[in-house]
Amino acid sequence: MISGLIGLRPQADGKVVVNPLAPAEWDHFALENVPYHGHNVTVLWDRDGTRYGQGKGLRVYVNGRLAAARSALGELTARVPAAVAPDRSSRPGNDAANPYRTGYPKPFASYTNGIDNVWDAVDGRIFYDDIPHSRWTNYRSPNPEDHLGVDFGVPTQVSDVRFYAYDDGGGVRAPASYRLEFWDGSAWREVPDQARTPREPGAALNRITFPALTTTRIRLVFGNPPGAYVGVTELQAWSPAAGDTRLDAAVTEQGVPAVVIAAFTNDGRKPATHVKVAPAVPPGWSAEPLGHTETPVVRPGGRFAVRWRVTPPPGTSPRPDAYPVRAFATYDRSARAASAYAHVEVPLDPASYAKVEAQDTFTADTSAGYTVHQPFDGEAKPATTAGGGRFAGTGTQPFFGLVAGPAGPSSAEAISVVTVGSFAGTGSPEDSVFVGWVKDRDTYVTAWYNNTRKQSGINVRVGGRFLDTPGDAPLTLAPGDRFALVLSGDTITSFAHTGGRWHRLRTAGIGATLATPQAREGFRYGFGLRATSGTITIAGLEGRAA
């Protein structure tokens, strides 16, 4: 449209060329306020001069002044002053943006329509078109109000929140009302002393400013408009940042503790003085500096690196998306450089889940406490025995048994672990063990390992329907190895203990399947045995909750 129909053709020298492809019979058109090498360019075509009142013909303005004109449509060249480099010494940064859709900052919502994605609300794109689709909505939500928020993962200063309301003129409209809340460490509280623009919520940009506060999470609680729902194409949290400096962060040593490095780089033309780099860690974590955290000056092109030893509190369990550590830099005593995230992996330690809810090494016959479910009619239920240090499933035809133990998870932070006994070893397609939580033949949350294919994956079935959990991971388990599934809210992650340490395998989202006490009702710590024929055994089952 701009370079073709209107014909504005950028040039490398001090000129701008306009050569419209617009039809000769058009009476008028205008292209206003085009940024061009640090200047402002406007193009007008007015056949008889009555539309814009600036005269007849094609006219080009640079910085509001007429630079060239001709009476008929055709090529027109105008002089442009020398290019002006943009001043990037100070520009705000959006602390909520995360186009990578992983790690932190992380969006969350009380309800999301099936064709929408909460990550679209923080992808940095403000789109009001139906295609490309980039928005969150609560369309068809059963709730009287819903929230959309951002988890920064670490304490973050916030003073300017903006959201771009989506309005399709039908089932999704601007919200009837909203509340902006922050997490104070134990409860949600409304942000005090808000100034809103506009005063009442409307379609497009809504901005809320307030005295700076520090929090790990913010959320907007929306009231639905009459007969409709709410949509947001982008949620933002702005803060000052310096455009001529950079801050990069990375984990140089994973583990407990981990070592994180943050590097301040001065890309500007002036020295940066009084440079100070500080970490922000999740609540309860500690960060010990390994060297100086401030320096008197970083010259143009220079770099200043800081390291910390980062330690989680005792009993911290691993999470699917790791734990965030964020570095912040200031210089010249007040200017803030861009911040940077690093993500720390906490190794799996079942003992960090302090509440033991199931533990059986099958030294005695405990089979009376277990229920064997047959998931599919085409595969028989195995004959099972317990005792002598193993729980065994046997069959002379294809069999599949999902075994539910006597206890269930009391928390949405839990781990189910089996110790491998033996496999059928027939080389047949099925020679598999499962671990996780079992409710009945149609509802279970499990990870699986196929000894024939040396692969592992995840199977989640709710009410007879499988959730979409694609992707396998290569794995080889031997007798005595351990196989585990970790529940963390709405996400599960499988692990294997081989070679003396735990290895992360697969992660999948399972929604609210095990997230609440009501949803967990009837689920039990359990395992599965599946083979074409022969005998498969496990040597132990352990279930723990945080």
C-alpha positions as CSV (number, residue, x, y, z in Angstrom):
1,M,0.0,0.0,0.0
2,I,2.7,2.5,1.0
3,S,5.5,1.7,-1.4
4,G,3.2,0.5,-4.3
5,L,-0.2,2.2,-4.4
6,I,1.0,5.5,-2.9
7,G,4.5,5.0,-4.3
8,L,6.8,6.1,-1.5
9,R,10.1,4.6,-2.5
10,P,12.9,4.8,0.2
11,Q,16.3,5.9,-0.9
12,A,19.7,5.5,0.6
13,D,20.8,9.1,-0.1
14,G,19.2,12.4,1.0
15,K,16.1,12.0,-1.2
16,V,12.7,10.5,-1.1
17,V,11.0,9.4,-4.3
18,V,7.2,9.2,-4.8
19,N,5.8,7.4,-7.9
20,P,2.1,6.4,-7.2
21,L,0.4,3.4,-8.8
22,A,-2.9,4.9,-7.8
23,P,-5.5,5.1,-10.7
24,A,-5.4,8.4,-12.6
25,E,-9.1,8.9,-12.0
26,W,-8.7,9.1,-8.2
27,D,-9.6,12.5,-6.9
28,H,-7.6,12.4,-3.7
29,F,-5.5,10.3,-1.3
30,A,-3.2,11.1,1.7
31,L,-0.4,9.3,3.5
32,E,0.6,11.1,6.6
33,N,3.4,11.1,9.1
34,V,5.7,8.4,7.7
35,P,8.9,8.1,9.7
36,Y,11.8,8.5,7.2
37,H,15.5,8.6,8.2
38,G,14.5,10.4,11.4
39,H,12.2,12.8,9.7
40,N,8.5,13.0,8.9
41,V,7.1,12.6,5.4
42,T,3.5,13.2,4.1
43,V,2.2,12.6,0.6
44,L,-1.0,14.3,-0.7
45,W,-2.8,14.0,-4.0
46,D,-5.7,16.4,-4.5
47,R,-6.9,16.8,-8.1
48,D,-8.6,20.2,-7.8
49,G,-7.3,21.3,-4.4
50,T,-10.7,21.2,-2.7
51,R,-10.2,18.1,-0.5
52,Y,-7.2,19.2,1.6
53,G,-7.0,22.9,0.9
54,Q,-3.3,22.8,0.2
55,G,-3.4,23.3,-3.6
56,K,-3.8,21.2,-6.7
57,G,-1.8,18.1,-7.6
58,L,0.7,15.8,-6.0
59,R,2.6,17.2,-3.0
60,V,5.3,15.9,-0.7
61,Y,6.0,17.4,2.7
62,V,9.0,16.9,4.9
63,N,8.8,17.8,8.5
64,G,5.6,19.7,7.8
65,R,7.0,21.8,5.0
66,L,6.3,21.5,1.3
67,A,9.4,19.8,-0.3
68,A,8.2,19.1,-3.9
69,A,5.0,19.3,-6.0
70,R,3.6,18.5,-9.5
71,S,0.2,19.0,-11.1
72,A,-0.4,15.4,-12.3
73,L,0.2,12.0,-10.8
74,G,3.7,10.7,-11.6
75,E,7.2,10.5,-10.2
76,L,8.3,13.2,-7.8
77,T,11.6,13.6,-6.0
78,A,12.1,15.6,-2.8
79,R,15.2,16.5,-0.8
80,V,15.4,15.2,2.8
81,P,17.8,16.5,5.4
82,A,20.6,14.3,6.7
83,A,19.4,11.2,8.5
84,V,18.9,11.7,12.2
85,A,19.9,8.8,14.4
86,P,17.1,8.0,16.9
87,D,17.8,8.8,20.5
88,R,17.8,5.5,22.3
89,S,19.4,6.7,25.5
90,S,16.1,6.3,27.4
91,R,13.1,4.2,26.4
92,P,10.6,2.1,28.3
93,G,10.6,-1.7,28.5
94,N,7.7,-4.0,28.6
95,D,8.2,-6.4,31.6
96,A,5.3,-8.6,30.6
97,A,6.4,-9.4,27.0
98,N,7.5,-13.0,26.3
99,P,7.3,-13.9,22.6
100,Y,9.2,-17.2,23.3
101,R,6.2,-18.7,25.1
102,T,8.3,-20.4,27.7
103,G,9.8,-19.5,31.1
104,Y,9.1,-16.1,32.6
105,P,7.3,-13.7,32.5
106,K,4.4,-16.2,32.3
107,P,0.7,-15.3,31.6
108,F,-2.2,-17.0,33.4
109,A,-6.0,-16.7,33.3
110,S,-9.0,-18.1,35.1
111,Y,-10.5,-19.2,31.8
112,T,-9.4,-19.2,28.1
113,N,-11.6,-19.9,25.1
114,G,-10.7,-23.0,23.2
115,I,-9.4,-21.3,20.1
116,D,-7.5,-18.6,22.0
117,N,-4.2,-18.8,23.9
118,V,-3.2,-16.9,27.0
119,W,0.4,-16.6,25.6
120,D,-1.0,-14.4,22.8
121,A,-1.7,-11.7,25.3
122,V,2.0,-11.2,26.0
123,D,3.6,-12.0,22.6
124,G,4.4,-8.3,21.9
125,R,1.9,-8.1,19.0
126,I,-1.2,-5.8,19.1
127,F,-3.5,-7.3,16.5
128,Y,-7.2,-6.6,16.1
129,D,-7.7,-8.7,13.0
130,D,-9.3,-12.1,13.1
131,I,-6.3,-13.4,11.1
132,P,-3.6,-13.5,12.3
133,H,-5.2,-14.6,15.5
134,S,-3.4,-13.1,18.5
135,R,-5.6,-12.6,21.5
136,W,-7.0,-14.0,24.8
137,T,-10.7,-14.1,25.4
138,N,-13.0,-15.6,28.0
139,Y,-15.7,-16.3,25.4
140,R,-18.3,-18.8,26.7
141,S,-16.8,-18.7,30.2
142,P,-19.3,-19.9,32.9
143,N,-17.8,-17.4,35.4
144,P,-19.4,-14.0,36.2
145,E,-15.9,-12.5,36.0
146,D,-12.5,-13.7,34.9
147,H,-8.9,-12.7,35.3
148,L,-5.9,-12.3,33.1
149,G,-2.5,-11.8,34.6
150,V,1.3,-12.0,34.4
151,D,3.6,-13.9,36.7
152,F,7.0,-12.2,36.7
153,G,8.4,-15.1,38.8
154,V,10.5,-12.7,40.9
155,P,9.8,-9.4,42.7
156,T,9.5,-6.7,40.0
157,Q,8.7,-3.0,40.3
158,V,5.5,-2.1,38.4
159,S,3.9,1.4,37.9
160,D,2.4,1.4,34.4
161,V,0.0,-1.4,33.2
162,R,-1.7,-1.3,29.8
163,F,-4.1,-3.6,28.1
164,Y,-5.5,-3.5,24.6
165,A,-9.2,-4.6,24.7
166,Y,-10.4,-6.6,21.8
167,D,-13.9,-5.9,20.5
168,D,-15.4,-7.8,17.5
169,G,-18.7,-6.0,17.7
170,G,-20.4,-9.3,18.6
171,G,-19.7,-11.8,21.3
172,V,-16.5,-10.2,22.5
173,R,-16.8,-6.5,23.6
174,A,-14.9,-4.1,25.8
175,P,-15.2,-5.0,29.5
176,A,-18.0,-3.6,31.6
177,S,-15.5,-3.1,34.4
178,Y,-12.1,-4.2,35.6
179,R,-9.9,-4.3,38.7
180,L,-6.1,-4.2,38.7
181,E,-4.7,-6.4,41.5
182,F,-1.2,-7.4,42.7
183,W,-0.1,-10.3,44.8
184,D,1.2,-9.2,48.2
185,G,2.8,-12.6,49.0
186,S,-0.3,-14.2,50.6
187,A,-3.3,-12.6,48.9
188,W,-4.5,-10.5,46.0
189,R,-5.0,-6.8,46.7
190,E,-6.3,-4.0,44.5
191,V,-3.5,-1.6,43.3
192,P,-3.9,1.7,45.2
193,D,-4.0,5.2,43.8
194,Q,-4.8,4.3,40.2
195,A,-5.1,6.8,37.4
196,R,-6.9,5.4,34.4
197,T,-7.0,6.5,30.8
198,P,-9.7,6.4,29.7
199,R,-11.6,6.6,32.9
200,E,-14.1,3.9,31.8
201,P,-12.8,0.7,30.0
202,G,-13.0,0.9,26.3
203,A,-11.9,-0.9,23.2
204,A,-8.2,-0.5,22.2
205,L,-5.7,1.0,24.7
206,N,-6.5,1.2,28.4
207,R,-3.7,2.5,30.6
208,I,-3.4,2.4,34.4
209,T,-0.6,4.3,36.2
210,F,0.1,4.3,39.9
211,P,2.9,4.8,42.5
212,A,5.5,2.1,41.9
213,L,5.1,-1.1,43.9
214,T,7.0,-4.3,43.9
215,T,5.3,-7.6,43.3
216,T,5.7,-11.0,41.7
217,R,2.3,-11.0,39.9
218,I,-0.4,-8.7,38.6
219,R,-3.8,-9.5,37.2
220,L,-6.8,-7.8,35.7
221,V,-10.2,-9.0,36.9
222,F,-12.8,-8.3,34.2
223,G,-16.6,-7.9,34.5
224,N,-18.3,-9.2,31.4
225,P,-20.4,-6.7,29.3
226,P,-24.1,-7.6,29.0
227,G,-24.6,-10.5,26.8
228,A,-21.0,-10.7,25.8
229,Y,-17.4,-11.6,26.9
230,V,-14.0,-9.9,27.2
231,G,-10.9,-10.1,25.0
232,V,-7.4,-8.7,25.2
233,T,-4.9,-8.6,22.4
234,E,-2.0,-7.5,24.6
235,L,-1.3,-7.0,28.3
236,Q,1.8,-4.9,29.2
237,A,3.7,-3.7,32.2
238,W,6.0,-0.8,31.3
239,S,9.0,0.4,33.2
240,P,12.0,2.8,32.5
241,A,14.9,1.3,30.6
242,A,18.0,2.6,28.9
243,G,18.3,1.9,25.2
244,D,22.0,2.3,24.9
245,T,22.9,-0.4,27.4
246,R,22.3,-4.1,27.5
247,L,22.0,-6.7,30.2
248,D,22.4,-10.4,29.5
249,A,22.0,-13.3,32.0
250,A,22.8,-17.0,31.9
251,V,23.2,-20.0,34.2
252,T,26.9,-21.1,34.1
253,E,26.4,-23.9,36.6
254,Q,23.1,-25.7,37.1
255,G,22.4,-27.5,40.4
256,V,21.9,-26.6,44.0
257,P,23.3,-24.1,44.3
258,A,23.5,-22.7,40.8
259,V,25.8,-20.0,39.4
260,V,24.2,-17.2,37.5
261,I,26.2,-14.5,35.5
262,A,24.8,-11.2,34.4
263,A,26.8,-9.0,31.9
264,F,26.2,-5.2,31.5
265,T,27.3,-3.9,28.1
266,N,27.6,-0.2,27.2
267,D,26.6,0.3,23.6
268,G,26.3,4.1,24.0
269,R,28.7,6.9,23.1
270,K,29.3,8.0,26.7
271,P,30.8,6.3,29.7
272,A,28.3,4.7,32.1
273,T,29.1,5.6,35.7
274,H,28.2,4.1,39.0
275,V,27.1,0.8,37.4
276,K,25.4,-1.6,39.8
277,V,23.9,-5.0,38.9
278,A,21.5,-6.7,41.4
279,P,19.6,-10.0,41.3
280,A,15.9,-10.7,41.9
281,V,15.1,-14.3,42.9
282,P,11.9,-16.2,43.7
283,P,10.6,-15.7,47.3
284,G,12.6,-17.8,49.8
285,W,15.7,-18.1,47.5
286,S,19.1,-16.5,48.3
287,A,21.7,-15.0,45.9
288,E,25.3,-14.7,47.2
289,P,27.5,-12.4,45.1
290,L,30.8,-13.9,43.8
291,G,32.8,-10.7,43.4
292,H,31.9,-7.1,43.0
293,T,28.4,-6.1,42.0
294,E,29.2,-2.5,41.1
295,T,31.9,-0.6,39.3
296,P,32.7,3.1,38.9
297,V,32.6,3.2,35.1
298,V,32.0,1.1,32.0
299,R,33.3,2.9,28.9
300,P,31.7,2.7,25.5
301,G,31.9,-0.8,24.1
302,G,32.9,-2.0,27.6
303,R,31.4,-4.9,29.6
304,F,30.9,-5.5,33.3
305,A,30.0,-9.0,34.5
306,V,28.6,-10.1,37.9
307,R,28.1,-13.6,39.3
308,W,25.9,-15.0,42.1
309,R,25.6,-18.3,43.8
310,V,21.8,-18.9,43.8
311,T,20.3,-21.3,46.3
312,P,16.7,-22.4,46.7
313,P,15.1,-23.1,50.1
314,P,15.3,-26.7,51.4
315,G,12.7,-28.9,49.9
316,T,12.3,-27.1,46.6
317,S,11.0,-29.4,44.0
318,P,11.7,-29.1,40.2
319,R,9.2,-27.3,38.0
320,P,8.5,-27.9,34.3
321,D,9.6,-24.4,33.3
322,A,12.5,-24.1,35.8
323,Y,12.8,-21.2,38.2
324,P,13.5,-17.6,37.1
325,V,16.4,-15.4,38.3
326,R,16.3,-11.8,37.0
327,A,19.1,-9.3,36.9
328,F,18.6,-5.5,37.0
329,A,21.2,-2.9,36.3
330,T,21.4,0.8,37.1
331,Y,24.0,3.4,36.2
332,D,24.6,7.1,36.5
333,R,22.9,6.6,39.9
334,S,19.4,6.5,38.4
335,A,19.1,5.2,34.8
336,R,17.9,1.6,34.6
337,A,19.3,-0.7,31.9
338,A,17.2,-3.5,30.4
339,S,16.7,-6.4,32.7
340,A,17.4,-10.1,31.8
341,Y,16.1,-13.5,32.9
342,A,18.0,-16.7,33.5
343,H,16.3,-20.0,34.4
344,V,17.6,-22.3,37.1
345,E,16.9,-26.1,36.9
346,V,16.4,-27.7,40.4
347,P,17.3,-31.3,40.2
348,L,14.6,-33.8,41.1
349,D,14.8,-35.1,44.7
350,P,11.7,-37.2,45.7
351,A,12.6,-36.4,49.3
352,S,11.8,-32.8,48.7
353,Y,8.1,-33.9,48.6
354,A,7.9,-34.2,52.4
355,K,4.6,-36.0,52.8
356,V,4.9,-39.7,52.1
357,E,1.4,-40.9,50.9
358,A,2.3,-44.3,49.4
359,Q,5.2,-46.6,49.9
360,D,5.4,-50.3,49.0
361,T,8.3,-52.6,48.2
362,F,6.0,-55.6,48.0
363,T,8.0,-57.7,50.5
364,A,4.6,-59.0,51.6
365,D,1.4,-59.7,49.7
366,T,-0.3,-56.3,49.6
367,S,-2.4,-57.0,46.5
368,A,-5.7,-56.5,48.5
369,G,-4.9,-52.8,48.6
370,Y,-4.6,-52.5,44.8
371,T,-7.3,-52.3,42.1
372,V,-6.5,-53.5,38.6
373,H,-8.3,-51.7,35.7
374,Q,-8.6,-52.9,32.1
375,P,-8.4,-49.8,29.9
376,F,-9.3,-51.5,26.6
377,D,-11.4,-54.4,25.8
378,G,-9.0,-55.6,23.1
379,E,-6.3,-56.3,25.7
380,A,-6.9,-58.6,28.6
381,K,-6.5,-57.8,32.3
382,P,-3.2,-59.4,33.5
383,A,-3.0,-62.0,36.3
384,T,-1.3,-60.1,39.2
385,T,0.6,-61.2,42.3
386,A,2.4,-59.2,45.0
387,G,5.1,-60.4,47.4
388,G,8.7,-61.4,47.5
389,G,9.8,-57.9,46.5
390,R,7.8,-57.5,43.4
391,F,4.3,-56.8,41.9
392,A,3.9,-58.9,38.8
393,G,1.5,-58.9,35.8
394,T,1.4,-62.0,33.6
395,G,-0.5,-63.1,30.5
396,T,-0.3,-65.4,27.5
397,Q,-2.1,-62.9,25.2
398,P,-1.8,-59.1,24.9
399,F,-2.6,-57.6,28.3
400,F,-2.8,-54.1,29.8
401,G,-3.5,-53.4,33.5
402,L,-3.6,-50.1,35.2
403,V,-3.1,-50.6,38.9
404,A,-4.5,-48.0,41.4
405,G,-3.0,-48.1,44.9
406,P,-4.7,-47.4,48.2
407,A,-3.9,-43.7,48.5
408,G,-4.2,-40.6,46.3
409,P,-2.4,-37.3,46.0
410,S,-3.4,-34.7,48.6
411,S,-1.7,-31.8,46.7
412,A,-1.3,-30.5,43.2
413,E,2.5,-30.7,43.8
414,A,3.2,-34.5,43.9
415,I,5.4,-37.3,42.6
416,S,4.7,-40.9,41.8
417,V,7.7,-43.2,41.4
418,V,8.1,-46.9,40.5
419,T,11.2,-49.0,40.8
420,V,11.8,-51.2,37.7
421,G,11.7,-54.9,38.4
422,S,11.9,-56.9,35.1
423,F,10.5,-56.9,31.6
424,A,9.0,-59.6,29.5
425,G,11.9,-59.4,27.1
426,T,10.1,-61.0,24.2
427,G,10.9,-58.3,21.7
428,S,7.2,-57.9,21.0
429,P,5.7,-54.5,20.3
430,E,4.4,-54.1,23.9
431,D,6.7,-54.5,26.9
432,S,5.9,-51.4,28.9
433,V,5.6,-50.0,32.4
434,F,3.5,-46.9,33.4
435,V,3.7,-44.6,36.4
436,G,1.3,-41.8,37.6
437,W,-2.2,-41.5,39.0
438,V,-5.1,-43.8,38.2
439,K,-8.8,-43.2,38.7
440,D,-10.5,-45.8,36.6
441,R,-10.2,-47.5,33.2
442,D,-11.1,-44.3,31.4
443,T,-9.3,-41.7,33.4
444,Y,-5.6,-41.8,34.3
445,V,-2.5,-39.5,34.1
446,T,0.6,-41.5,33.3
447,A,4.1,-41.6,31.8
448,W,5.1,-44.8,29.9
449,Y,8.3,-46.6,29.0
450,N,8.4,-49.2,26.2
451,N,11.3,-51.5,26.7
452,T,11.2,-52.9,23.1
453,R,11.4,-49.4,21.4
454,K,13.5,-47.8,24.2
455,Q,11.2,-44.8,24.2
456,S,9.2,-42.9,26.8
457,G,6.1,-40.7,26.5
458,I,3.0,-39.5,28.3
459,N,-0.6,-40.8,28.2
460,V,-3.4,-38.7,29.8
461,R,-7.0,-40.0,29.4
462,V,-10.0,-38.3,30.8
463,G,-13.4,-39.8,30.5
464,G,-12.2,-42.1,27.7
465,R,-10.6,-39.2,25.7
466,F,-6.9,-38.7,25.3
467,L,-5.4,-35.3,25.8
468,D,-2.9,-34.1,23.2
469,T,0.5,-35.0,24.7
470,P,2.7,-35.7,21.6
471,G,6.4,-36.5,21.5
472,D,8.6,-39.4,22.8
473,A,11.9,-39.4,24.5
474,P,14.7,-42.0,24.1
475,L,15.3,-44.0,27.3
476,T,16.7,-47.3,28.5
477,L,15.6,-48.6,31.9
478,A,17.2,-51.6,33.6
479,P,16.1,-53.5,36.8
480,G,16.6,-51.2,39.8
481,D,16.2,-47.9,37.8
482,R,13.4,-45.6,38.8
483,F,10.7,-44.0,36.7
484,A,8.7,-41.0,38.0
485,L,6.0,-38.6,37.0
486,V,5.9,-35.2,38.7
487,L,2.7,-33.1,39.1
488,S,3.0,-29.3,39.3
489,G,-0.5,-27.7,39.1
490,D,-1.6,-28.1,35.6
491,T,1.6,-29.6,34.2
492,I,3.2,-33.0,34.5
493,T,6.9,-34.0,33.8
494,S,8.4,-37.4,33.5
495,F,11.8,-38.3,34.9
496,A,14.1,-41.4,34.9
497,H,16.8,-42.2,37.4
498,T,19.6,-43.9,35.6
499,G,23.4,-43.8,36.0
500,G,23.1,-42.3,39.5
501,R,21.0,-39.3,38.6
502,W,17.6,-38.1,37.6
503,H,17.0,-37.1,33.9
504,R,14.1,-34.9,32.7
505,L,12.1,-36.6,29.9
506,R,8.8,-35.1,28.8
507,T,6.5,-32.3,29.9
508,A,2.8,-31.8,29.1
509,G,0.0,-29.6,30.2
510,I,-3.1,-31.3,31.6
511,G,-5.3,-28.4,32.5
512,A,-7.4,-28.8,35.6
513,T,-7.3,-32.6,35.6
514,L,-5.5,-32.8,39.0
515,A,-5.3,-29.2,40.0
516,T,-8.0,-29.0,42.7
517,P,-9.1,-31.3,45.5
518,Q,-12.3,-32.0,43.7
519,A,-10.5,-32.9,40.5
520,R,-8.2,-35.3,42.4
521,E,-11.0,-37.1,44.1
522,G,-10.8,-40.8,43.2
523,F,-7.2,-40.7,41.8
524,R,-4.7,-43.0,43.3
525,Y,-0.9,-43.3,43.1
526,G,-0.4,-46.2,40.6
527,F,1.3,-47.8,37.7
528,G,0.7,-49.9,34.6
529,L,1.9,-53.2,33.2
530,R,1.4,-53.8,29.4
531,A,2.8,-56.6,27.3
532,T,2.1,-58.8,24.3
533,S,2.8,-61.8,26.5
534,G,5.0,-62.8,29.4
535,T,5.6,-61.2,32.8
536,I,6.4,-57.7,33.8
537,T,7.3,-56.7,37.4
538,I,8.0,-53.6,39.4
539,A,10.0,-53.6,42.6
540,G,8.4,-50.6,44.4
541,L,5.9,-47.8,44.4
542,E,6.3,-44.5,46.1
543,G,4.0,-41.5,46.3
544,R,4.8,-38.2,47.8
545,A,3.2,-34.7,48.0
546,A,4.6,-31.3,48.8
